[in-house]
Amino acid sequence: MSLVEDVEFNDQAFLWDFIKKFNNKVYKPPLHDPLPVEYKNFLQIVDDDPMVTMNRLYGDGIDSLNDLTTAQLGFLVPSIEIFKIIEDENAVKKSIKFPFNEFTTIDSITKSHLNRGTDAGLKGVSWEDTGVNPAAVGVSFKGVMNLYFQSFEGIFLERVIDGHKISFSDLMDQQGATGKPTSENEADEKSANPGINAPLIKLKVGWSVPKKTDLFSEHLIEQIRSISRSYIIRPWQQEITIGEAADVNLKIDFWANIEGYGLTSDADLLYINKNSEDGQKIKALKTSLKKLKEEYKNKDNYKMSPEDIKKNGGKPRVDYNIPKAIKDGRKTAKMEREGRVQEIRTKERIKEEYNSLKSETRSLSYRRLLSVIKNSFIENSKNGRLFYIDLDKDIFESYEELLTDALQSIEDLKEARKEKGASESKTIEQKFKDKRRTTVEGIVKQLRDINISSGAGGADLKALDKANTQKNEADIKQAAQSIQTNDPSRELGSGGYRLHYFYLGDLIDAIMKVVYERPETTGDGGNRQKLTNSTKRKKMEEHIKLICGSFTYIDTITNKKKVIDLADVPVSLNMFNAWFIDNVISKNLNHYPLRAFLRDLCSKLLNNVISPSRMGAIPTGKDLRVNVQTICFKEDDALDKAWKNRSEKSRIQASEISFSKGKSQKPPKEYMFLYVIGSESDSLNGDMDQDKSRNIPHFFVGADRGILKQVQFSKTKIKYLLEASLGRNAKAKSNLLYADRYDAQVVLLGNPGFKPGSLLYIDPRAYGLGLTKGLGDPQWRADLGIGGYYRVVQVSNEINEDKFETSLKTINEYSTRQMNKKFKNS
């Protein structure tokens, strides 16, 4: 049976196709025009050109080494500094530098145990950003540092620096790094997870310049210093190697503090406070579980018959717990058999009760999270933040037919490419494009007279409430699934349809509320008081901050590029419920830390939300992909001030933020940045001066200066581009090289200013390639597609005794071929 016959109305596709109808704005008297909704628990970065947002935010100084000569580069020395962050009696944070020795002193030897010495050395540091694929990696920032000590005494010796005691053993605080309690009993005794008070470590890397040299002006020295970056890290694992001379090599694995903390129980979205009503239930369940375990441990064990011993591989059952009456008499074989039957029944009963109690514990956590999300939607405005639109029968059936045609066009396209050639493909594409335009324009006219309503709208929240009050996750799943079907509670009279949705900003705001406030729920699903005190909330906000970006999409009605903030993306309640079932309930999750939630949100929900399959045979350009990345900014800079003021204004222009310069002993502020890869842009034209103002560096292959050490281009096939080229141009068979994309692996002299999401420009003119704009060069120089703008998807940095090197894995974002085509058409 053809898949076309199974096509149903798709809520999310409808929301995206007619997104202009679903504006996330509110009226605020006395203003006449609606304003974007403001949120309290995260920041929204607004940018008219989202493709370069990462460069604007984080790329300050990224180009500072590019004009240095070989002689100047020879004077640069890699700089690595490691600090412990402490709070003084006034709660002011300070950075205390770990004292690595440049040379060995007499005192370090004579005053140490067995004269072995206490000096410490830093052998190297490597770290990488892997934020491009949150589904494949647990964290997006991780690294390794290698230290050397003359003896173990050097690790644990307390040194006094600026009046404060510090020890290299602070770097080995695994419990503090992971937030893991020393015992379950200790965890029960403490309401706060120890991870929130664990010592923080700051890693600062960059370049240093000799103080006295005529090769560098003061301005140039300041530029070089601007490339340095600081990271807040959490060591989570260590490995110790002892050499032949009893010296000690310490290898420490670390990750970004905000991500490590985002995986602790402090950031667990399924956490239930022990003092709450649900918390007391869980405590009682744990007590019951403990009794069951003891019962199983102390159950009667009977001697096995010779036949059973043979069946058991010749191993008799342990005889340490057989009742004395049976031991003394060894009564009869019948009694032994009855004992074995009773043992099996006891084991099955205990297992059944155990699974039932575990299931009930999970259901309490699921109910709380769903209730908090639902209640946040209702409480955040007068009429609530859940919306619905009632679609009449004509709209519903017209759009469902359009989705059917879309799938049919894909099947027709596949068949045409196999048998009829590429020319027929173009006809199929155009036919569906015309049908789609006519249908969409007709629906747009009908939607003008339909109003958006806010509030529960009846059916959906009743079903959600039903799900929340079930006793176990199986019942929750069954109740929640009823929301996704076109049952009578969701359909209107005469074949109409009620579509429920919310905005992504409301979901993110609710989730961060769970992290910050730990709100609990009453038995009927209502909100109880916040259980997080102001001190704890303040610490939570220091550790975990979230900002969201904007992105560009193609309006399918006007075919024009438009910009939207992530917070304003409408999300089908139907799709969210399905996602929650698949990723939480069906997996029987006992814990769901924020970092894992963001990973799943990016890879499994948002990527479908912003790119639903509805375009059929029409080429849609780049897929939009949502990622999460860790970025650091200095305290009291524009972003830090915006964060502190977010309750009044949560949207800030990217142009107002820049990576601040200057020296500061205060630790940087960490943020999780939710952003979109795949945005379109009209501003990329290869203009070096314009790009420099946006922190987009230009690298010239084969230049006599700069930090580019090596670039390797690799061919990546673009799906269906070759077939389309053959259909448009009879001569294309001689130009097959022009049907592929060339990605690049770039190796630079150390430059910590790059993050996944950053843009750079590679100029290949030394190869005889590149733009032909105004040069009268052969067209093939640009059409080969080598060179242009590249998007960084992975960053690796390494500093050791031999080098400071940065490796960038990039994909071609906007090639010389594409730019040349734009220049010709303009």
Secondary structure, DSSP 8 states (H G I E B T S, - for coil): --GGGG----HHHHHHHTGGG---EE--TT-SS-EE---SSSEEEE-SSGGGHHHHHH-TTTTTTTT--HHHHHH-EEEEEEEEEEE-TTS-EEEEE----SS--HHHHHTSGGG----EEEEEEEEEE-TT-TTT-S-SEEEEEEEEESSHHHHH--EEETTEEE-GGGGG-HHHHHT--S-HHHHHH-SS-GGGGS-EEEEEEEEE--SS-TT--HHHHHHHHTT-EEEEEEEEEEEEEE-TTS-EEEEEEEEEHHHHHTTSGGGBTT---TTSHHHHHHHHHHHHHHHHHHHHHT-------HHHHHHTTT-----TT--HHHHHH---HHHHHHHHHHHHHHHHHHHHHHHHHHHHHHHHHHHHHHHHHHHHHHHTSTT-S-EEEEE-HHHHHHHHHHHHHHHHHHHHHHHHHHHT-HHHHHHHHHHHHHHHHHHHHHHHHHHTT---EES--SHHHHHHHHHHT-SSHHHHHHHHHGGGS--TTTB-GGG-EEEEEEEHHHHHHHHHHHHHH-EEE-TTS-EEEE-S-HHHHHHHHHH--EEE-EEEEE-TTT--EEEEEGGG-EEEHHHHHHHHIIIIITTT-S--BHHHHHHHIIIIIIHHHHS-S--TTS---S--EEEEEEEEE-TTSHHHHHHHTTTT--EEEGGG-----S---S--EEEEEEEEE----S--S--HHHHHHTT--EEETT-SSSSEEEEEEEEEE-TTHHHHHHHH-GGGGGGGGGGEEEEEEEEEE--TT--TT-EEEEE-GGGT-S--TTT---THHHHT--SEEEEEEEEEEEE-SS-EEEEEEEEEEEEHHHHHHHHHH-
